Amino acid sequence: MKKKIYLVQIVLEGSKPRIRRRLLVAPDTLLSDFHLMIQAAMGWTNSHLHQFVKDQEHYTGKKENDVDWDDLDFTDYQGIKISDLLRKEKDSMIYEYDFGDGWEHKIVLEKILPFDEKIKYPVCNDGKMNCPPEDSGEIWVNYNMLKILQNPEDEEL
């Protein structure tokens, strides 16, 4: 069987213009590693909790000594790969980062490509717009801040 690579698009939900990235990743990438790839590509600092959501199932990393784990409706993603959740082109899932600010990212498997020996994976091969700063609030708060900063006469500056 020939090795394959996933081309995934990640879009920050509610962003207009869209804040997005495209990554080339191995299908056997663990969700815990994929989380770190998303953090790097989007410009987040890995300072908050996160989860992946697929078919109403919530996947996150179980922390050692997490006394509340059994009371939560999460599946420990240890050992779970991207290909366990995204199997065919157009499959999608949600990646939520920072539960307080609620940064939801839609992840879509755009293409399944042949593995290229010349490329060192993973790689971010496309993107648009910067992500809002950490702890800046919901997306509309960020857009309001940008609007204020574009107008030096604004009273809120």
ChimeraX commands (.cxc) that place a marker at each C-alpha (Angstrom):
marker #1 position 0.00,0.00,0.00 radius 0.5
marker #1 position 1.37,3.41,-0.99 radius 0.5
marker #1 position 1.81,6.04,1.70 radius 0.5
marker #1 position -0.65,8.94,1.61 radius 0.5
marker #1 position -0.71,12.49,2.94 radius 0.5
marker #1 position -3.73,14.49,4.05 radius 0.5
marker #1 position -4.29,18.05,2.89 radius 0.5
marker #1 position -6.44,19.59,5.62 radius 0.5
marker #1 position -7.91,23.06,5.77 radius 0.5
marker #1 position -8.37,24.70,9.17 radius 0.5
marker #1 position -10.70,27.70,9.38 radius 0.5
marker #1 position -11.37,29.78,12.48 radius 0.5
marker #1 position -15.17,29.77,12.65 radius 0.5
marker #1 position -16.84,33.18,12.46 radius 0.5
marker #1 position -13.84,34.89,10.91 radius 0.5
marker #1 position -14.51,37.24,7.98 radius 0.5
marker #1 position -12.30,37.47,6.07 radius 0.5
marker #1 position -11.53,33.86,6.86 radius 0.5
marker #1 position -8.57,33.07,9.06 radius 0.5
marker #1 position -7.35,29.79,7.64 radius 0.5
marker #1 position -4.43,27.43,7.16 radius 0.5
marker #1 position -3.76,24.40,4.96 radius 0.5
marker #1 position -1.54,21.67,6.34 radius 0.5
marker #1 position -0.04,18.56,4.79 radius 0.5
marker #1 position -0.02,15.89,7.50 radius 0.5
marker #1 position 0.39,12.15,7.74 radius 0.5
marker #1 position -2.92,10.32,8.31 radius 0.5
marker #1 position -1.36,8.37,11.19 radius 0.5
marker #1 position -0.58,11.58,13.11 radius 0.5
marker #1 position -1.85,11.33,16.68 radius 0.5
marker #1 position -4.47,13.90,17.72 radius 0.5
marker #1 position -2.14,15.05,20.51 radius 0.5
marker #1 position 0.52,15.88,17.90 radius 0.5
marker #1 position -2.04,17.36,15.51 radius 0.5
marker #1 position -3.10,19.72,18.30 radius 0.5
marker #1 position 0.49,21.02,18.52 radius 0.5
marker #1 position 0.66,21.41,14.72 radius 0.5
marker #1 position -2.54,23.47,14.75 radius 0.5
marker #1 position -1.17,25.61,17.58 radius 0.5
marker #1 position 1.98,26.38,15.60 radius 0.5
marker #1 position 0.20,27.00,12.31 radius 0.5
marker #1 position -2.50,29.24,13.76 radius 0.5
marker #1 position -0.11,31.17,16.01 radius 0.5
marker #1 position -1.67,30.11,19.31 radius 0.5
marker #1 position 0.54,29.57,22.37 radius 0.5
marker #1 position -0.90,26.31,23.77 radius 0.5
marker #1 position -1.98,28.14,26.93 radius 0.5
marker #1 position -5.53,26.77,27.17 radius 0.5
marker #1 position -7.56,23.58,27.07 radius 0.5
marker #1 position -8.58,22.10,23.74 radius 0.5
marker #1 position -10.71,19.37,22.24 radius 0.5
marker #1 position -11.56,17.76,18.93 radius 0.5
marker #1 position -15.24,17.10,18.22 radius 0.5
marker #1 position -16.47,14.56,15.68 radius 0.5
marker #1 position -20.00,13.15,15.52 radius 0.5
marker #1 position -20.80,14.65,18.95 radius 0.5
marker #1 position -17.85,12.80,20.53 radius 0.5
marker #1 position -15.36,15.02,22.39 radius 0.5
marker #1 position -11.68,14.02,22.29 radius 0.5
marker #1 position -8.99,15.54,24.48 radius 0.5
marker #1 position -5.90,14.57,26.40 radius 0.5
marker #1 position -6.40,13.13,29.85 radius 0.5
marker #1 position -4.20,14.86,32.38 radius 0.5
marker #1 position -2.44,12.84,35.05 radius 0.5
marker #1 position -4.26,13.13,38.41 radius 0.5
marker #1 position -7.37,14.56,36.70 radius 0.5
marker #1 position -9.86,13.87,39.48 radius 0.5
marker #1 position -12.86,15.13,37.49 radius 0.5
marker #1 position -12.17,13.04,34.36 radius 0.5
marker #1 position -14.82,10.42,35.07 radius 0.5
marker #1 position -17.47,13.16,35.49 radius 0.5
marker #1 position -16.69,14.69,32.11 radius 0.5
marker #1 position -18.00,13.63,28.73 radius 0.5
marker #1 position -14.60,13.33,27.02 radius 0.5
marker #1 position -12.77,10.53,25.27 radius 0.5
marker #1 position -9.06,10.35,25.97 radius 0.5
marker #1 position -7.40,10.78,22.59 radius 0.5
marker #1 position -4.22,8.92,23.50 radius 0.5
marker #1 position -3.46,6.63,20.57 radius 0.5
marker #1 position -6.18,8.13,18.33 radius 0.5
marker #1 position -4.98,9.22,14.87 radius 0.5
marker #1 position -6.36,11.80,12.46 radius 0.5
marker #1 position -7.35,8.97,10.12 radius 0.5
marker #1 position -9.57,7.51,12.85 radius 0.5
marker #1 position -11.78,10.61,12.55 radius 0.5
marker #1 position -11.16,11.83,8.99 radius 0.5
marker #1 position -11.32,8.93,6.57 radius 0.5
marker #1 position -12.34,10.35,3.21 radius 0.5
marker #1 position -12.20,13.65,1.38 radius 0.5
marker #1 position -14.68,16.25,2.68 radius 0.5
marker #1 position -14.84,14.62,6.14 radius 0.5
marker #1 position -14.67,17.28,8.84 radius 0.5
marker #1 position -14.36,17.82,12.56 radius 0.5
marker #1 position -14.10,20.72,15.00 radius 0.5
marker #1 position -11.03,21.74,16.97 radius 0.5
marker #1 position -11.88,23.99,19.90 radius 0.5
marker #1 position -9.17,25.92,21.67 radius 0.5
marker #1 position -9.60,28.05,24.80 radius 0.5
marker #1 position -13.00,27.08,26.16 radius 0.5
marker #1 position -13.42,30.55,27.71 radius 0.5
marker #1 position -12.98,32.43,24.43 radius 0.5
marker #1 position -14.40,29.53,22.41 radius 0.5
marker #1 position -12.08,29.53,19.39 radius 0.5
marker #1 position -13.69,26.90,17.14 radius 0.5
marker #1 position -11.84,25.76,14.06 radius 0.5
marker #1 position -13.44,23.69,11.33 radius 0.5
marker #1 position -11.04,21.10,9.96 radius 0.5
marker #1 position -11.83,19.60,6.55 radius 0.5
marker #1 position -9.94,16.81,4.83 radius 0.5
marker #1 position -9.68,18.42,1.40 radius 0.5
marker #1 position -7.54,15.89,-0.43 radius 0.5
marker #1 position -5.72,12.62,0.06 radius 0.5
marker #1 position -2.45,12.97,-1.82 radius 0.5
marker #1 position 0.46,10.69,-2.65 radius 0.5
marker #1 position 3.38,10.86,-0.24 radius 0.5
marker #1 position 6.26,12.94,-1.61 radius 0.5
marker #1 position 9.70,11.83,-0.38 radius 0.5
marker #1 position 11.09,15.31,-1.09 radius 0.5
marker #1 position 8.81,17.01,1.46 radius 0.5
marker #1 position 9.42,16.98,5.22 radius 0.5
marker #1 position 5.98,16.63,6.81 radius 0.5
marker #1 position 4.07,18.20,8.43 radius 0.5
marker #1 position 4.06,21.45,6.51 radius 0.5
marker #1 position 1.79,24.48,6.42 radius 0.5
marker #1 position 1.55,25.23,2.72 radius 0.5
marker #1 position -1.08,27.99,2.68 radius 0.5
marker #1 position -2.78,30.46,4.98 radius 0.5
marker #1 position -4.58,33.76,5.25 radius 0.5
marker #1 position -4.91,36.30,8.04 radius 0.5
marker #1 position -3.46,36.33,11.56 radius 0.5
marker #1 position -5.26,34.78,14.50 radius 0.5
marker #1 position -6.48,37.06,17.27 radius 0.5
marker #1 position -4.17,37.39,20.28 radius 0.5
marker #1 position -4.56,34.93,23.17 radius 0.5
marker #1 position -7.20,35.88,25.74 radius 0.5
marker #1 position -8.70,38.57,23.48 radius 0.5
marker #1 position -12.27,37.33,23.76 radius 0.5
marker #1 position -14.66,36.05,21.13 radius 0.5
marker #1 position -14.18,36.79,17.43 radius 0.5
marker #1 position -16.45,39.87,17.45 radius 0.5
marker #1 position -14.32,41.41,20.25 radius 0.5
marker #1 position -11.24,40.99,18.08 radius 0.5
marker #1 position -12.93,42.63,15.07 radius 0.5
marker #1 position -14.11,45.52,17.23 radius 0.5
marker #1 position -10.53,45.99,18.49 radius 0.5
marker #1 position -9.21,46.01,14.89 radius 0.5
marker #1 position -11.83,48.57,13.88 radius 0.5
marker #1 position -10.81,50.83,16.77 radius 0.5
marker #1 position -7.10,50.49,15.93 radius 0.5
marker #1 position -7.74,51.45,12.30 radius 0.5
marker #1 position -9.25,54.76,13.42 radius 0.5
marker #1 position -6.73,56.82,15.42 radius 0.5
marker #1 position -9.51,59.31,16.25 radius 0.5
marker #1 position -11.58,56.67,18.04 radius 0.5
marker #1 position -12.50,57.55,21.64 radius 0.5
marker #1 position -11.70,54.02,22.83 radius 0.5
marker #1 position -8.00,54.35,21.92 radius 0.5
marker link #1:1,2 radius 0.2
marker link #1:2,3 radius 0.2
marker link #1:3,4 radius 0.2
marker link #1:4,5 radius 0.2
marker link #1:5,6 radius 0.2
marker link #1:6,7 radius 0.2
marker link #1:7,8 radius 0.2
marker link #1:8,9 radius 0.2
marker link #1:9,10 radius 0.2
marker link #1:10,11 radius 0.2
marker link #1:11,12 radius 0.2
marker link #1:12,13 radius 0.2
marker link #1:13,14 radius 0.2
marker link #1:14,15 radius 0.2
marker link #1:15,16 radius 0.2
marker link #1:16,17 radius 0.2
marker link #1:17,18 radius 0.2
marker link #1:18,19 radius 0.2
marker link #1:19,20 radius 0.2
marker link #1:20,21 radius 0.2
marker link #1:21,22 radius 0.2
marker link #1:22,23 radius 0.2
marker link #1:23,24 radius 0.2
marker link #1:24,25 radius 0.2
marker link #1:25,26 radius 0.2
marker link #1:26,27 radius 0.2
marker link #1:27,28 radius 0.2
marker link #1:28,29 radius 0.2
marker link #1:29,30 radius 0.2
marker link #1:30,31 radius 0.2
marker link #1:31,32 radius 0.2
marker link #1:32,33 radius 0.2
marker link #1:33,34 radius 0.2
marker link #1:34,35 radius 0.2
marker link #1:35,36 radius 0.2
marker link #1:36,37 radius 0.2
marker link #1:37,38 radius 0.2
marker link #1:38,39 radius 0.2
marker link #1:39,40 radius 0.2
marker link #1:40,41 radius 0.2
marker link #1:41,42 radius 0.2
marker link #1:42,43 radius 0.2
marker link #1:43,44 radius 0.2
marker link #1:44,45 radius 0.2
marker link #1:45,46 radius 0.2
marker link #1:46,47 radius 0.2
marker link #1:47,48 radius 0.2
marker link #1:48,49 radius 0.2
marker link #1:49,50 radius 0.2
marker link #1:50,51 radius 0.2
marker link #1:51,52 radius 0.2
marker link #1:52,53 radius 0.2
marker link #1:53,54 radius 0.2
marker link #1:54,55 radius 0.2
marker link #1:55,56 radius 0.2
marker link #1:56,57 radius 0.2
marker link #1:57,58 radius 0.2
marker link #1:58,59 radius 0.2
marker link #1:59,60 radius 0.2
marker link #1:60,61 radius 0.2
marker link #1:61,62 radius 0.2
marker link #1:62,63 radius 0.2
marker link #1:63,64 radius 0.2
marker link #1:64,65 radius 0.2
marker link #1:65,66 radius 0.2
marker link #1:66,67 radius 0.2
marker link #1:67,68 radius 0.2
marker link #1:68,69 radius 0.2
marker link #1:69,70 radius 0.2
marker link #1:70,71 radius 0.2
marker link #1:71,72 radius 0.2
marker link #1:72,73 radius 0.2
marker link #1:73,74 radius 0.2
marker link #1:74,75 radius 0.2
marker link #1:75,76 radius 0.2
marker link #1:76,77 radius 0.2
marker link #1:77,78 radius 0.2
marker link #1:78,79 radius 0.2
marker link #1:79,80 radius 0.2
marker link #1:80,81 radius 0.2
marker link #1:81,82 radius 0.2
marker link #1:82,83 radius 0.2
marker link #1:83,84 radius 0.2
marker link #1:84,85 radius 0.2
marker link #1:85,86 radius 0.2
marker link #1:86,87 radius 0.2
marker link #1:87,88 radius 0.2
marker link #1:88,89 radius 0.2
marker link #1:89,90 radius 0.2
marker link #1:90,91 radius 0.2
marker link #1:91,92 radius 0.2
marker link #1:92,93 radius 0.2
marker link #1:93,94 radius 0.2
marker link #1:94,95 radius 0.2
marker link #1:95,96 radius 0.2
marker link #1:96,97 radius 0.2
marker link #1:97,98 radius 0.2
marker link #1:98,99 radius 0.2
marker link #1:99,100 radius 0.2
marker link #1:100,101 radius 0.2
marker link #1:101,102 radius 0.2
marker link #1:102,103 radius 0.2
marker link #1:103,104 radius 0.2
marker link #1:104,105 radius 0.2
marker link #1:105,106 radius 0.2
marker link #1:106,107 radius 0.2
marker link #1:107,108 radius 0.2
marker link #1:108,109 radius 0.2
marker link #1:109,110 radius 0.2
marker link #1:110,111 radius 0.2
marker link #1:111,112 radius 0.2
marker link #1:112,113 radius 0.2
marker link #1:113,114 radius 0.2
marker link #1:114,115 radius 0.2
marker link #1:115,116 radius 0.2
marker link #1:116,117 radius 0.2
marker link #1:117,118 radius 0.2
marker link #1:118,119 radius 0.2
marker link #1:119,120 radius 0.2
marker link #1:120,121 radius 0.2
marker link #1:121,122 radius 0.2
marker link #1:122,123 radius 0.2
marker link #1:123,124 radius 0.2
marker link #1:124,125 radius 0.2
marker link #1:125,126 radius 0.2
marker link #1:126,127 radius 0.2
marker link #1:127,128 radius 0.2
marker link #1:128,129 radius 0.2
marker link #1:129,130 radius 0.2
marker link #1:130,131 radius 0.2
marker link #1:131,132 radius 0.2
marker link #1:132,133 radius 0.2
marker link #1:133,134 radius 0.2
marker link #1:134,135 radius 0.2
marker link #1:135,136 radius 0.2
marker link #1:136,137 radius 0.2
marker link #1:137,138 radius 0.2
marker link #1:138,139 radius 0.2
marker link #1:139,140 radius 0.2
marker link #1:140,141 radius 0.2
marker link #1:141,142 radius 0.2
marker link #1:142,143 radius 0.2
marker link #1:143,144 radius 0.2
marker link #1:144,145 radius 0.2
marker link #1:145,146 radius 0.2
marker link #1:146,147 radius 0.2
marker link #1:147,148 radius 0.2
marker link #1:148,149 radius 0.2
marker link #1:149,150 radius 0.2
marker link #1:150,151 radius 0.2
marker link #1:151,152 radius 0.2
marker link #1:152,153 radius 0.2
marker link #1:153,154 radius 0.2
marker link #1:154,155 radius 0.2
marker link #1:155,156 radius 0.2
marker link #1:156,157 radius 0.2
view
